[in-house]
Amino acid sequence: AEDILRFARCRQGGAWLFIASGTDDKLGGGIYWCEQKKGSKNTCSNAPGAVFALKLYLATGKEHYLEQGRILYEWTRKRLLDPSDNLYFDNISLKGTLNKTKFSYNSGQMIQAGALLYRITGKKRYLAEARETKAYLLEPFSDRNAFISAINTLQTEQ
């Protein structure tokens, strides 16, 4: 385990620099989905970026990583959160058009980022936000009949 941690510490700077190179001021920040085609900024780029930065902070104690993780988390909440259900839209184009598709992995990464921010800062707001998203994310599965219906739908679509 120590070897893995030592390796991660050696590589972290380069990996983070690569991620950070995908940001700019268009749309107020955020990471692009694709470095070759800078057409949108997606939850699945920004939420894992926030999680990675926060884990780097935990591993190194460097405040820069905490700040970058917080910035990505806040940007994603501001630009891609659907306030009607606390789940996250897929992306926003550079023209400002939201792709309102929702994928569980987007919201899951934001739950993890919120939980990490709570763990690091102790600010209850982050925990509350993570719990709100979790509640809506799991809602379809809280009812056994809805869960079975969803499984049956998936099986018939294959």
C-alpha positions in Angstrom: 0.0 0.0 0.0 2.9 2.4 0.8 4.4 1.8 -2.7 1.1 2.6 -4.3 0.8 5.8 -2.3 4.3 6.8 -3.1 3.7 6.2 -6.8 0.5 8.2 -6.7 2.3 11.1 -5.0 4.9 11.1 -7.8 2.3 11.0 -10.5 -0.3 13.3 -9.0 1.1 16.6 -10.2 1.2 15.5 -13.9 -2.3 14.0 -13.8 -3.7 17.1 -12.2 -2.0 19.4 -14.6 -3.5 17.4 -17.5 -7.0 17.7 -15.9 -6.6 21.4 -15.2 -5.4 22.0 -18.8 -9.0 21.2 -19.8 -10.4 24.3 -18.0 -10.9 27.9 -19.2 -13.1 30.8 -18.4 -15.9 30.0 -20.9 -19.1 29.4 -19.0 -17.4 30.6 -15.9 -15.0 27.7 -15.6 -15.4 23.9 -15.7 -13.6 21.1 -17.6 -14.3 20.3 -21.2 -15.6 16.8 -22.1 -13.2 16.3 -24.9 -9.8 18.1 -25.3 -9.9 17.9 -29.1 -13.5 19.1 -29.5 -14.2 21.8 -27.0 -18.0 21.9 -27.4 -19.4 21.1 -24.0 -18.5 20.9 -20.3 -20.0 17.7 -18.8 -20.8 16.6 -15.3 -18.8 13.4 -16.0 -15.7 15.5 -16.5 -16.1 18.0 -13.7 -17.5 15.8 -10.9 -14.6 13.2 -11.1 -12.2 16.2 -11.4 -13.5 17.5 -8.1 -13.3 14.1 -6.5 -9.7 13.6 -7.7 -8.6 17.1 -6.5 -10.2 16.4 -3.1 -8.4 13.0 -2.8 -5.2 14.7 -3.8 -5.7 17.2 -1.0 -6.3 14.3 1.5 -3.1 12.6 0.3 -0.9 15.7 0.3 -2.5 18.4 2.4 -1.9 20.9 -0.3 -4.6 23.6 -0.1 -4.5 24.2 -3.9 -6.1 20.8 -4.4 -8.9 21.5 -1.9 -9.6 24.9 -3.6 -9.7 23.3 -7.1 -12.0 20.5 -5.9 -14.3 23.1 -4.3 -14.3 25.3 -7.4 -15.2 22.3 -9.7 -17.9 21.1 -7.2 -19.5 24.6 -7.1 -19.3 25.1 -10.8 -21.0 21.8 -11.5 -23.8 22.6 -9.0 -24.3 26.1 -10.5 -24.3 25.0 -14.1 -25.6 21.4 -14.2 -27.8 20.7 -11.2 -31.5 20.3 -11.8 -33.0 22.1 -8.7 -36.3 20.2 -9.2 -34.9 16.9 -8.2 -31.2 17.6 -7.2 -29.9 15.4 -9.9 -27.3 16.5 -12.5 -27.8 17.1 -16.2 -25.3 15.6 -18.6 -23.7 18.7 -20.0 -23.9 22.3 -21.1 -22.8 23.4 -24.5 -20.6 26.5 -25.0 -23.8 28.2 -26.3 -25.3 27.6 -22.9 -27.7 24.9 -24.0 -28.3 22.2 -21.4 -28.4 18.5 -22.4 -31.0 17.5 -19.7 -30.2 13.8 -19.9 -29.4 12.4 -16.5 -27.1 9.5 -15.7 -26.7 8.0 -12.2 -22.9 8.1 -12.4 -23.0 11.9 -12.7 -25.0 12.3 -9.6 -23.0 9.6 -7.8 -19.7 11.5 -8.4 -21.3 14.7 -7.0 -22.4 12.8 -4.0 -18.9 11.6 -3.4 -17.5 15.1 -3.9 -20.0 16.6 -1.4 -19.1 13.9 1.1 -15.4 14.5 0.7 -15.9 18.3 1.1 -17.9 17.6 4.3 -15.2 15.3 5.6 -12.5 17.9 4.9 -14.2 21.1 5.9 -16.8 19.9 8.4 -19.4 22.2 6.7 -22.8 20.5 7.0 -24.0 22.1 3.8 -21.9 19.7 1.7 -23.3 16.7 3.6 -26.9 18.0 3.2 -26.4 18.5 -0.6 -24.9 15.0 -1.0 -27.9 13.5 1.0 -30.4 15.4 -1.1 -29.0 14.1 -4.3 -28.8 10.6 -2.9 -32.4 10.7 -1.9 -33.6 11.6 -5.4 -31.1 9.2 -7.0 -32.4 6.2 -5.0 -36.1 7.2 -5.1 -37.0 5.0 -8.0 -35.6 2.0 -6.1 -37.1 2.8 -2.7 -40.4 1.2 -3.8 -40.0 -2.5 -4.5 -42.6 -2.5 -7.2 -41.0 0.4 -9.0 -37.6 -1.3 -8.8 -39.1 -4.5 -10.3 -40.8 -2.5 -13.0 -37.5 -0.8 -13.9 -35.7 -4.1 -14.1 -38.4 -5.6 -16.3 -38.2 -2.5 -18.6 -34.5 -2.9 -18.9 -34.8 -6.6 -19.7 -37.4 -6.0 -22.4 -35.3 -3.3 -24.0 -32.3 -5.6 -24.6 
